[in-house]
Amino acid sequence: MSEYILKRLLYSIPTFIAVSIATFLIVQLPPGDYLTTLMVEMADSGGIDESTLHALREQYGIGQPIYIQYLKWMHGIIFDFNFGISFEKNLLVTELIFDRVGWTLVISLLTLVFIWLVALPIGIYSAVRKYSPGDYIATTLGFLGLATPNFVLALVIMYIQFSVFNMSPGGLFSPEYIDAPWSMAKFKDLAAHIWVPIVVVGTAGTASLIRIMRANVLDEINKPYVITARAKGMSEMKLIFKYPVRVALNPFISTIGWILPTLISGEIIVSVVMNLPTTGPMLLRSLLVQDMYLAGSIILIVSVLTIIGTLISDLLLAWVDPRVRLQ
């Protein structure tokens, strides 16, 4: 097991390097740079004179070759935990994003828990009670969840919040608690609001994992080893959870690698619609104004989450299913 863990950790290093290079290149792909965008925005007020433009290019190092900019960026991240400066805000990227990254992770992890708690029992029930009314209902709701855009569901729930429960729609807090110090009342207000983005973002993931769980349990439930255990008199409930469900959990565990970044990237539109203090709206704005260090840092963090999630899922799979370690 230790050899397997070491090998997976070593694989993560070149993956991180490749991801960081790809991230920086993607952010640099659009023509022009931040100063070009700034000049367009300030054209109505007379624009920027050449001396100011030159000073800004020197300050931000925009005129340097792209590989020099990349090496400086990575050197600052690795050795100083410095992700660079946001051109638009003229502040360190770390000062801008880590509160938002924290809220993004809280929402994403709670959404992951919500997906597992809902998808696991419904998927098992749909497989065990195949073609029952409950199976048809779960299948229908699953297809609706996959087909309904997240932002549409967000708008519907926000309308219900406001019109039925008289709550402030959007955000994670009511207006009176946004800048208030933490207290039990503020925590209760957060609990009353945070379930909305969790349900909205988790709907599509829940629907797809229900289908995955159902299909995998159905694939295992009629195999010879299950039939043999049933013939020996093992109770149906114990048999289902000891054999088919345990094998069918592998796809659930493997989803950790992709579901975290999917949740974080998938909440961008939802965050804009619901005015959430997450990285989504900030990433969208930074891409629009070509704030390359801010955009690149957010994309890099999401990419690193992919690597970490994949590593965690690989280790959990190796622990649950010893066959993985032997491949």
C-alpha positions as CSV (number, residue, x, y, z in Angstrom):
1,M,0.0,0.0,0.0
2,S,2.8,2.4,0.9
3,E,4.5,1.8,-2.5
4,Y,1.2,2.5,-4.2
5,I,0.7,5.8,-2.3
6,L,4.3,6.9,-3.1
7,K,3.8,6.2,-6.8
8,R,0.5,8.2,-6.9
9,L,2.2,11.1,-5.1
10,L,5.1,11.1,-7.6
11,Y,2.6,11.1,-10.5
12,S,1.0,14.2,-9.0
13,I,4.2,16.4,-9.4
14,P,4.5,16.3,-13.3
15,T,0.7,16.6,-13.4
16,F,0.8,19.8,-11.4
17,I,3.6,21.3,-13.6
18,A,1.6,20.5,-16.8
19,V,-1.6,21.9,-15.3
20,S,0.1,25.1,-14.2
21,I,1.6,25.6,-17.7
22,A,-1.7,24.9,-19.4
23,T,-3.5,27.3,-17.0
24,F,-1.1,30.2,-17.7
25,L,-1.2,29.6,-21.5
26,I,-5.0,29.5,-21.5
27,V,-5.3,32.8,-19.6
28,Q,-2.8,34.4,-22.1
29,L,-4.7,33.1,-25.2
30,P,-7.1,36.0,-25.7
31,P,-5.4,38.8,-27.8
32,G,-4.2,41.8,-25.9
33,D,-3.7,42.1,-22.1
34,Y,-5.1,43.9,-19.1
35,L,-3.8,47.3,-20.2
36,T,-5.5,46.9,-23.6
37,T,-8.8,46.3,-21.8
38,L,-8.1,49.2,-19.5
39,M,-7.4,51.5,-22.5
40,V,-10.7,50.5,-24.2
41,E,-12.6,51.2,-21.0
42,M,-11.0,54.6,-20.5
43,A,-11.2,55.7,-24.1
44,D,-14.2,57.9,-23.4
45,S,-12.3,59.8,-20.7
46,G,-9.3,60.5,-22.9
47,G,-7.4,57.2,-22.6
48,I,-4.0,56.7,-21.1
49,D,-0.9,58.5,-22.3
50,E,2.1,56.5,-23.4
51,S,4.3,57.3,-20.4
52,T,1.6,56.0,-18.0
53,L,1.1,52.9,-20.2
54,H,4.9,52.2,-20.2
55,A,5.1,52.6,-16.4
56,L,2.2,50.2,-15.9
57,R,3.8,47.7,-18.2
58,E,7.0,47.9,-16.3
59,Q,5.2,47.6,-13.0
60,Y,3.3,44.5,-13.9
61,G,5.9,43.0,-16.2
62,I,3.4,42.6,-19.0
63,G,6.0,43.4,-21.7
64,Q,8.2,40.4,-20.8
65,P,8.2,37.1,-22.6
66,I,5.5,34.8,-21.6
67,Y,7.8,32.1,-20.2
68,I,9.5,34.8,-17.9
69,Q,6.1,35.8,-16.6
70,Y,5.2,32.1,-16.0
71,L,8.5,31.4,-14.1
72,K,8.1,34.5,-12.0
73,W,4.5,33.5,-11.2
74,M,5.4,30.0,-10.2
75,H,8.5,31.1,-8.2
76,G,6.3,33.4,-6.2
77,I,3.6,30.7,-5.6
78,I,6.1,27.9,-4.6
79,F,8.6,29.9,-2.5
80,D,6.6,32.9,-1.2
81,F,2.9,31.7,-1.5
82,N,2.5,34.8,-3.6
83,F,0.0,34.4,-6.5
84,G,0.8,37.8,-8.0
85,I,-1.1,41.1,-8.1
86,S,-4.6,41.6,-9.3
87,F,-4.3,44.3,-12.0
88,E,-7.8,45.6,-11.6
89,K,-7.8,45.8,-7.8
90,N,-4.1,46.5,-7.4
91,L,-4.1,44.1,-4.5
92,L,-2.4,40.8,-3.8
93,V,-4.4,37.9,-5.2
94,T,-4.2,36.1,-1.9
95,E,-6.0,39.0,-0.2
96,L,-8.8,38.7,-2.7
97,I,-9.5,35.1,-3.2
98,F,-9.0,33.1,-0.1
99,D,-12.2,34.2,1.7
100,R,-14.0,33.3,-1.5
101,V,-12.1,30.0,-1.9
102,G,-13.2,29.2,1.7
103,W,-16.9,29.7,1.0
104,T,-16.5,27.9,-2.3
105,L,-15.0,24.9,-0.6
106,V,-17.7,24.9,2.2
107,I,-20.5,25.0,-0.4
108,S,-18.8,22.3,-2.6
109,L,-18.1,19.9,0.3
110,L,-21.6,20.3,1.7
111,T,-22.9,19.7,-1.8
112,L,-20.8,16.6,-2.1
113,V,-22.2,15.3,1.2
114,F,-25.8,16.1,0.0
115,I,-25.2,14.3,-3.3
116,W,-24.0,11.1,-1.5
117,L,-26.7,11.1,1.1
118,V,-29.4,11.4,-1.5
119,A,-28.0,9.4,-4.4
120,L,-26.7,6.4,-2.5
121,P,-30.0,5.2,-0.9
122,I,-32.2,6.2,-3.9
123,G,-29.8,4.4,-6.3
124,I,-29.9,1.2,-4.1
125,Y,-33.7,1.4,-3.8
126,S,-34.2,1.8,-7.5
127,A,-32.0,-1.2,-8.2
128,V,-33.6,-3.5,-5.6
129,R,-37.1,-2.4,-6.5
130,K,-36.6,-2.4,-10.2
131,Y,-39.6,-1.1,-12.3
132,S,-41.5,-0.3,-9.1
133,P,-43.4,3.0,-8.8
134,G,-40.6,4.3,-6.6
135,D,-38.1,3.4,-9.3
136,Y,-40.1,5.2,-11.9
137,I,-40.4,8.3,-9.7
138,A,-36.6,8.3,-8.9
139,T,-35.8,7.9,-12.6
140,T,-38.2,10.7,-13.6
141,L,-36.8,13.0,-11.0
142,G,-33.2,12.1,-12.1
143,F,-33.9,13.0,-15.7
144,L,-35.5,16.3,-14.6
145,G,-32.5,17.0,-12.5
146,L,-30.2,16.5,-15.4
147,A,-32.3,18.5,-17.8
148,T,-33.0,21.5,-15.6
149,P,-30.4,24.2,-15.8
150,N,-29.0,25.1,-12.3
151,F,-29.6,28.8,-12.7
152,V,-33.3,28.2,-13.5
153,L,-33.7,26.1,-10.4
154,A,-32.0,28.8,-8.4
155,L,-34.4,31.5,-9.7
156,V,-37.4,29.3,-8.8
157,I,-36.2,28.6,-5.3
158,M,-35.3,32.3,-4.7
159,Y,-38.8,33.3,-5.8
160,I,-40.3,30.8,-3.3
161,Q,-38.0,32.0,-0.6
162,F,-39.2,35.6,-1.1
163,S,-42.9,35.1,-1.9
164,V,-43.7,32.2,0.5
165,F,-41.2,32.5,3.4
166,N,-40.5,36.2,3.2
167,M,-36.8,35.7,3.2
168,S,-34.2,37.8,1.4
169,P,-33.4,36.0,-1.9
170,G,-29.8,35.3,-2.8
171,G,-26.6,35.5,-0.9
172,L,-25.6,33.5,2.2
173,F,-26.9,36.0,4.8
174,S,-29.8,38.4,5.3
175,P,-28.7,42.1,4.8
176,E,-28.5,42.7,8.6
177,Y,-26.0,39.8,9.1
178,I,-23.6,40.4,6.2
179,D,-21.1,42.5,8.2
180,A,-22.2,41.4,11.7
181,P,-19.8,39.5,13.9
182,W,-20.4,35.7,14.2
183,S,-23.1,34.7,16.6
184,M,-25.7,32.0,17.0
185,A,-28.2,34.2,15.2
186,K,-25.9,34.7,12.3
187,F,-25.1,31.0,12.1
188,K,-28.9,30.2,12.0
189,D,-29.3,32.8,9.2
190,L,-26.5,31.1,7.3
191,A,-28.1,27.7,7.7
192,A,-31.4,29.2,6.4
193,H,-29.7,30.4,3.2
194,I,-26.9,28.0,2.4
195,W,-29.2,25.0,1.7
196,V,-30.4,26.7,-1.5
197,P,-27.0,26.7,-3.4
198,I,-26.3,23.2,-2.0
199,V,-29.5,21.8,-3.5
200,V,-29.2,23.8,-6.7
201,V,-25.6,22.9,-7.4
202,G,-26.0,19.3,-6.3
203,T,-29.2,18.5,-8.3
204,A,-27.4,17.5,-11.5
205,G,-24.7,15.5,-9.7
206,T,-27.3,13.7,-7.6
207,A,-29.3,12.8,-10.7
208,S,-26.3,11.3,-12.5
209,L,-25.0,9.4,-9.5
210,I,-28.4,7.8,-8.9
211,R,-28.3,6.4,-12.4
212,I,-24.7,5.2,-11.9
213,M,-25.5,3.5,-8.5
214,R,-28.6,1.9,-9.9
215,A,-26.8,0.5,-13.0
216,N,-23.9,-0.9,-11.0
217,V,-26.1,-2.6,-8.3
218,L,-28.2,-4.1,-11.1
219,D,-25.0,-5.3,-12.8
220,E,-23.9,-7.1,-9.6
221,I,-27.1,-8.3,-8.1
222,N,-27.6,-11.3,-10.3
223,K,-24.0,-12.5,-10.5
224,P,-23.2,-16.1,-9.4
225,Y,-21.5,-15.1,-6.1
226,V,-24.7,-13.2,-5.0
227,I,-27.0,-16.0,-6.0
228,T,-24.8,-18.4,-4.0
229,A,-24.9,-16.2,-0.9
230,R,-28.7,-16.0,-1.3
231,A,-28.9,-19.8,-1.6
232,K,-27.0,-20.2,1.6
233,G,-29.7,-18.4,3.5
234,M,-28.1,-14.9,4.0
235,S,-30.8,-12.3,4.6
236,E,-31.5,-10.1,1.6
237,M,-30.7,-6.8,3.3
238,K,-27.3,-8.1,4.6
239,L,-26.5,-9.7,1.2
240,I,-27.3,-6.5,-0.8
241,F,-25.0,-4.3,1.4
242,K,-22.2,-6.8,1.8
243,Y,-21.7,-7.7,-1.9
244,P,-23.4,-5.7,-4.7
245,V,-23.4,-2.3,-2.9
246,R,-19.8,-2.7,-1.8
247,V,-18.7,-3.3,-5.4
248,A,-21.0,-0.6,-6.7
249,L,-19.4,2.0,-4.4
250,N,-16.2,2.1,-6.5
251,P,-17.7,4.5,-9.0
252,F,-19.0,6.7,-6.1
253,I,-15.5,6.9,-4.7
254,S,-13.9,7.6,-8.0
255,T,-16.2,10.6,-8.5
256,I,-14.4,12.6,-5.8
257,G,-11.6,13.2,-8.4
258,W,-13.9,15.1,-10.8
259,I,-16.9,16.2,-8.7
260,L,-15.1,18.8,-6.6
261,P,-13.8,20.9,-9.5
262,T,-17.1,20.3,-11.4
263,L,-19.0,21.6,-8.4
264,I,-16.7,24.7,-8.1
265,S,-16.8,25.5,-11.8
266,G,-20.5,24.6,-12.1
267,E,-21.5,27.1,-9.4
268,I,-20.2,30.1,-11.4
269,I,-23.6,31.0,-13.0
270,V,-25.4,30.0,-9.8
271,S,-23.1,32.3,-7.8
272,V,-23.8,35.2,-10.2
273,V,-27.5,34.6,-10.1
274,M,-27.6,34.2,-6.3
275,N,-25.0,36.8,-5.5
276,L,-22.8,34.3,-3.6
277,P,-19.4,35.3,-2.1
278,T,-17.5,32.6,-4.0
279,T,-14.8,32.4,-6.6
280,G,-17.3,32.1,-9.5
281,P,-18.2,35.8,-10.0
282,M,-14.6,36.8,-9.4
283,L,-13.3,34.4,-12.0
284,L,-15.8,35.6,-14.6
285,R,-14.9,39.2,-14.0
286,S,-11.1,38.5,-14.1
287,L,-11.5,36.7,-17.4
288,L,-13.5,39.6,-18.9
289,V,-10.9,42.2,-18.0
290,Q,-7.9,39.8,-18.6
291,D,-6.7,40.1,-15.0
292,M,-4.3,37.2,-15.7
293,Y,-2.8,36.5,-12.3
294,L,-6.3,36.6,-10.6
295,A,-7.9,34.4,-13.3
296,G,-4.9,32.1,-13.5
297,S,-4.8,31.6,-9.7
298,I,-8.4,30.7,-9.4
299,I,-8.2,28.2,-12.4
300,L,-4.9,26.8,-10.9
301,I,-6.6,26.2,-7.5
302,V,-9.5,24.4,-9.2
303,S,-7.0,22.3,-11.2
304,V,-5.1,21.5,-8.0
305,L,-8.4,20.4,-6.4
306,T,-8.8,18.0,-9.4
307,I,-5.3,16.5,-8.7
308,I,-6.0,16.3,-4.9
309,G,-9.5,14.8,-5.5
310,T,-8.1,12.2,-7.9
311,L,-5.4,11.3,-5.5
312,I,-7.9,10.9,-2.6
313,S,-10.2,8.8,-4.8
314,D,-7.3,6.6,-5.9
315,L,-6.2,6.0,-2.3
316,L,-9.8,5.3,-1.2
317,L,-10.3,2.9,-4.1
318,A,-7.1,1.1,-3.2
319,W,-8.3,0.8,0.4
320,V,-11.8,-0.4,-0.5
321,D,-10.9,-2.6,-3.4
322,P,-7.4,-4.3,-3.1
323,R,-7.6,-5.3,-6.8
324,V,-6.8,-1.6,-7.6
325,R,-3.4,-1.8,-5.9
326,L,-2.4,-4.8,-8.1
327,Q,-3.2,-3.2,-11.4
